[in-house]
Each structure stands twice: as C-alpha cells, then as structure tokens.
Amino acid sequence: MDCWPLLILLLLICKNGLCQNEEVCSKTVINSCSDCIRSGPHCVWCKQLNFTKPGEQEAVRCDTRAQLMQRGCQMDEIISPENRISIVKETPLSISFNQQEPVQLSPQNISLKIRPGHSTTFSVSFKRVQGYPVDLYYLMDLSNSMKDDLDNVKGLGKDLFEALKIITEHAQIGFGAFVDKTVLPYTNTNEKKLKRPCDEDTQQCQAAFSYRHVLNMTPSEDEFKRKVTEQFISGNLDSPEGSLDAIMQAAVCGDIIGWRNSSTRLIVLTTDAGFHMAGDGKLAGILEPNDGHCHMKNNLYYKSIDMDYPSVGQLAMQLEKNNIQPIFAVTENVESVYKQLSKMIPKSEVGVLQKDSKNVVELIKSAYNRLSSKVTLTHDNLPDNVKVVYTPKCKHAGPPGSSEGVCGNVPAGEKISFEVTVVADSCMKDKSFTIRPLGIKDTLTVSLSTNCECDCNDPQDSTHPHCKGKGRVNCGICSCSEGSVGQFCECSTGDKDEHFLRASCQRDNGTECEGRGDCVCGRCKCHTTENGKFYHGDFCECDDEHCEKFQNKLCGGNGKCNCGKCECYQDYEGSACQCRVSDEGCRTLENTVCYGRGICKCNRCECNEGYQRPRCKTCLGCPDPCQTKLNCIECLGFDSGPFEKNCSVACSSSIHSEMVEEFTIASKQCQQKDSQGCWIKFNLEQLVGEDNYNAEILKERDCPQPPNITAIIGGSIASVAFLGILLLMLIKLLIYMNDLKEYKKFEKEKKKSKWAEANNPLFQDATTTIANPTFTGE
C-alpha cells in the first residue's frame, strides 16, 4: 500500500500548526547522547550534572523535552540538534535572454544539515525567460505512405520560421528522416528492392535506410528549404516504423544534431504508423539490446542492423537527461497509440495531423505553448531513506506531490515558486540530489547531511571534579581515564582490567547487569524501576513489579511480589494469591480430598495424570485393573501364580481381599484366566488413593478338564491312515479314468481307418517262370 499520500497530508497538517499529537521518545539501548538523538525525532538529551539519582541509569537523560523539563532539567541544559539550511549559490533570475546563459531557477546550490525524522522546507523560484532560444528538430517518416506529407513539408520552411519567430528571435531548425531497419522482415532485402523500395517506377525513390540526419540546427530558412527539397520518399515492408531508433539517435547525438546548451529543445516526429520497440528486433535475429549511445557515421545510424530498438523507458530517460521535449504529430489512425506513449514520456505532447500534414505548423505552435506553459519540478538521484514533497505556489497549482510539483498555464516572464520539504529517515553523510524543471537545463543541487551527533560544549578538563578527578565530562556523563571505572569513576581497577570486572557482572555471558544496573568495581549496582523501587539480585535480574496479577492487582492484593513470583499471605494461595486456603470444593461424599488422587488448589482438585475432575474419581486413560491386579488376586486367593512366593510383599499393601461364595459389593466385575488356565471371577472396588483396592474373590475357579492324550494320539493315527488310503484310491481312480479315455480314443480311431482294404498302386504281384532245359520246343 502506497503511504505517500498519507505522508504528504501529515507534513502539510503539521506544517500549518494543526498537528497536536503528543511527542513520544521511543528509546532503545541508550549509552550516550548520540544514541539518544538516533533513537527518534522527538528524543532530546539532558547534559545537566547530577541529573540522575543514585542507582538510576543514565538513559533517563534521554526523553522528550517536556518530560526532561518535568524531571528538573534546565532548558539551556537540553541538547537537541537543529536543522540548518545554507544557501551556497543563489544567482538572481534573468529578466530576458541577452545572448548569455540565462538563469531560470534559483537558488542553484543548497546545503542541508537536518536531523533524522525532522522535516525542513525551503523555497525554489522559477521564471521562464522572454525570448529563450528554441531548437526544433523536424524528424519525418519517409515511408511510402508519407509521400503527400513530404511534398507539403518541402514548402513549410517559411511558415515554420515565422511561427518560431513569434516565440523567440533565436530559433533554429534541423531535419532528419527515418524508415526502418534494413533487414527482413522489416524491409525487403532483395538488392534491387533495397536500392529502390518504392512500387511505382515513375516516382523518385531513395534507397531504404533506418535513420538519416539531414540538416544540422540552422537559423537559415533557405538552407532548410534546400535540404528538405533534396529528400525523396523511401519504403519498407511492415507498418510499424523505426521511430524510436531515430528519436534515440537524435537525442543522444547532440554534437552532430547541433543542440545548443541554452535552448528549449524540441523534436517534432511526424508519422502515420506505429513504432517498433525493444524486443521486436528478435524477429530479425537482432539480440543485442540498445545501449542508448550515439552511433552515427556519415549522418547515418550504422548500428541499425546490429542493435535492437530502444525500450520506452530508455528513450524517456535519455530525453529527460538531455532536456528534450518530443511533439508527436501523427495521423488520426495512430493517435491513441502515441497518447499512450506520451503518458510514459514526461513533457511530451501529441497532435493530430491532417492526411497531407498541412496543419503541422499550427500543431507545433499549440503543442509548444502547452509544453512551455506547464512547469514541472522533479528530482534525480534521490538517496535512500530520503523523502521529498513539492508544494507549488502559483495561480494554477497542482496538488502537493512526492515525485513532482506542477504549475500550469505559466506565461513567460511570470515568477512562480515551489516549497520543497525534505525528510531523512536515517543518519547519512555527504549525500546529494538534483532538483530541476523538466525540459529546462537549470538545476538545483541539494547537498544533504544529517545531524546525529551532540555538541555539548564540554570542558576539556580531564580531571573534572564531578568525575572524582579521574575523568572528563561528556554531555553530563563521566568518561573515565584508564584505570578507573564507575558512574563517577569512583572505582579503581587495580591489577584487573576493566573487561574482567565487567565480565563478573554478566550472567551466562549475557547483558551486563541485565541492562538494569551499572557494573561498579565488578559488582552490579542496580537501578531503580519506573515506580521508584530497586532491581535486586546479583545481576539485577529481579524486580518486584512484574508478578502475576488478579483483578488488576499485583498478586491479587493478597501477597507480595519477589523476583517475579508471588509470596502469598497466610490463608491465601495460587500463582497470583487469588484463592483462600480451603478444601471444601475438593471434599468427596466419603469426606476425602480428591479421593487421594490429586491435590486441592484454589478449592479445586488438580488430579494426577489420567484422573478426571471434579473429584479425581475415575481414570479414563489408566490400564484396566482387572488385568494389572490378576497376579495379586491369584496369589491372594489361590496361592499360585507369579507372586506365589512373595505375595504378602507384592500385594498386601495395595489389595485387601476376601474369599466369598457370591459377590456382595457392586463394583467392577472381572473374569480373567490365571496362570493354570482357570477362570477367576472377582470384584474390585477402588478405595481412597491411587493404588488401593478392596477385592472379593469367588472361591470356586472354573478349570476346564485336561485333554485325553490316548484318544488324541489314536485319532490322529487313524485319521492319517484313512487319509492316506483315500489319497491312494483317488490316484488309482484318476489313472484308470485316463487309461479308459485313451482306450476309447484308440477304438474310435481304429474304426475310422481303411488302410487294410486299399491297394497300393506301386505294388506288383510276383511272377514265377519255369524253363525246362531239356525241352527243345518240339
């Protein structure tokens, strides 16, 4: 949340005497007058000797003026550094321009010595000189869409000079032109198109360029007309142009442009398109940021294709630094764009051009009048923790502001003033900042130092009687010579150094005497409290004022506070002695106090862990006594269990038992299994105290019959044998079923086969031939 409006309002109210809030000194650790002055704007120091009482810390010398005077400090003994204003240089304001450096702002140098938190106000005067020189640089867009405008500008020289002569006899005009960066995608990089980017072959056209300076500042109308007549239209691809590149170079190349030191500097930008700005260069692979320096060679901006467009912030800073005021003369289609740009550039104006720029002269005249009649006072290089408020004193004054003060409709020759209020929040030395009117060269240098030290005019006697002749007085406090310590240097350190003595006054290496006393000769001498009592203890760690309160009374009015704890009077108790000693609210029906399971404090039971209020009868978080007392019940009732051998020692003091046929008391009933496996039934009744029970134990235990071992073994063997036979039969059945299935499958396949009836075509029956060797054939 911005607190500037509240600060401004507070400063104005207090300045007019309406601030009646009580002054408060918020002290921290105060060891000297300087510490006091640094603590807050309302803290002052009393240097009066013997102002502090015995045992009282020297920090009481630091307080508000009213409080110190109430305690008896004399007015002339109070130290409070005052603000001082010294005018180092104050040349009178010039009446008119006479070829010399005119003075339009006075004073020119002021030295401030102020106390942190205190405001100081001084007055600054301003008067615009009659006939102050004007340098006007006409910066024109020469893209193809501005062809008609260029033809008109070629004939505007006479009208421009006549308009400027009405303002001043000392006017100069320069001329420059721009299009855009000569790289894709801004400009067609075809060699033929670079040389002649215009579409029509009939018109004269110059090669594409980014920014060209055409004419230095000149008072010659003829030279202006001649140079502008030589210009021809050019062209590019996209609609936004390189306007910011051109303005930046025109602003920073002062020697090339010809800006005069003493002049109102104007740049008139005429265009019908928007503008490229920082970051757009990435479209062409240009990654190097604009450095805000002059890069002109042969009147051309030669870093155009190497360096990105400037940001609006960079441009505004350079225009302000070089006291240049831009006038954006643009067509209606981009008026809103340049009005947004004008909001970010101080001392700039926007005017709407006709389509052919015929009204440009009237536009420049009206824009100049608006710029020159508005006086804006602001600052540069303001140190940290310093605040400035400007209050205009003029007919058409703007509201007080923390960043600037504005006077409107100020004619030339009229003297106006601003009240400048400066506040420093912390101590600083040899800082400075500059105050200046926007668009004007004149400046006021403010040198600033804070007054955080005390000038007490102390005597130089190093053996002052107030310090027992062993030290000198420093703003009312003794500064002891070597070998002496103490409030009045009354202690001699002897063979021990001061560090050793002071260490003995520190508890656990902490603060010396807990910050509540002085270390005198190795022992703490405690200070008094705010109520006049003394701190006490070896290290002044105790006081009797910070005990617990009851009904807004310390220790309830029924005791005394001692070192932070209440010591109650007889018949009272409690941390704040708020209770009478009584146990009526803790009594039970059995006339016990909290059933012996807690203590009675402030007529209320404070129960042992687990037991519940109001009388500590039940314990929700305690273990079940049926289980915890089982071993004792078993040994007391049946002489068995883990405590069988030492039952009387382990159990007789906590349980009073009785064997019964049936239960007679209505209490917690338990049924537990003992070490022999028998079920024991018993009732437990908790008596007064935490581990004190009355028990009734049934004489008969429920013990189950032991198992028949023979039957178990026989049954087990029979079961195993039966299961084995059953398993074998099951396996046999599975084998049989599988064989049967395979046999049936075989039979089925056999029926389907016909190979026995088939004839093999390859088979031939055997033939037998018998020949009779004796047969002749006859």
Buried (B, 14 or more C-beta within 10 A) or exposed (E): EEEEEEBBEBBBEEBEEEEEEEBEBEBEEBEBBBBBBBBBBBBBBBBBBEBBEEBBBBBBBBBBBEBBBEBEBEEEBBBBBEBEEEEEEBEEBBEEBEEEEBBBBBBBBBBBBBBBBBBBBBEBBBBBBBBBBBBBBBBBBBBBBBBBBBEBBBEBBEBBBEBBEEBBEBBBBBBBBBBBBBBBEBBBBEEEBBEBBBEEEEEEBBBBBBBBBBBBBBBBBEBBBEBBEEBBBBBBBBEBBBBBBBBBBBBBBBEBBBBBEBBBBBBBBBBBBBBBBBEBBEBBEBEEBBBBEBBBEEBBBEBBBEBBBBBBEBBBBBBBEBBBBBBBBBBEEBBEBBBEBBEEBBBBBBBBBBEBBBBBBEBBBBBBBBBBBBBBBBBEEBEEBBBBBBBBBBEBBBEBBBEBBBBBEBEBEBEBBBBBBBBBEEBBEEBBBEBBBBBBBBBBBBBBBBBBEBEBEBEEEEEBEBBBEBBBBBBBBBBBBEEBBBBBBBBEBEEEEBEEBBBBBBBEEEBBBBEBBBBBBBBBBBBBBEEEEBBBBEBBBBBBEEBBBBEEEBBBBBBEBBBEBBEBBEEBBBBBBBBEBEBEEBBBEEEBBBBBBBBBBBBBBBBBEBBBEEBBBEBEEEEEBBEBBBBBBBBBBBEBBBBEEEBEEBBEEBBBBBBBEEBEBEBBEBEBBBBEEBBBBBBBBBBBEBEBBBBBBBEEBEEEEEEEEEEEEEEEEEEEEEEEEEEEEEEEEEEEEEEEEEEEEEEEEEEEEEEEEEEEEEEEEEEEEEEEEEEEEE
